[in-house]
Amino acid sequence: WNDASRAFKLALKKNRRLATAHSGLGKVAFQKGKFKEAVTHHSRSVKYASRNASFQVNLALAYFKTKSFSKAKKACEAALKLQPKNAKAKRYLKVINKKLGT
């Protein structure tokens, strides 16, 4: 993961708005159990590529791990607006709704 992290950081030095690099750093942080850091990077990936449903789903998962269930739900719903048949977003939304009691 360290090599990937270095590569994403190098890419961001060249272009701070590179959504794929923020998403990659978010995935690295998530895998390392650094969920708040994952939220930060996935939020940036969504900011710079708001029409990418996969980035929205990644953000939802990071929010879920930080127990920010309302924010996770919002991110899943955003993903489904972009991609109504997104299976991951549908599946995670069911889990999130159970946590929220809805």
PERA-V830006 format. One record per run of one state. SS is the DSSP state (A for helix, B for strand, O for the rest). FROM is the first residue (numbers start at 1). TO is the last residue. Records with the same first field share a line. If there is no record, write none. Layout:
# PERA-V830006
SS = FROM-TO ; FROM-TO
This chain:
# PERA-V830006
O = 1-1 ; 15-18 ; 32-34 ; 49-52 ; 66-68 ; 83-86 ; 101-102
A = 2-14 ; 19-31 ; 35-48 ; 53-65 ; 69-82 ; 87-100
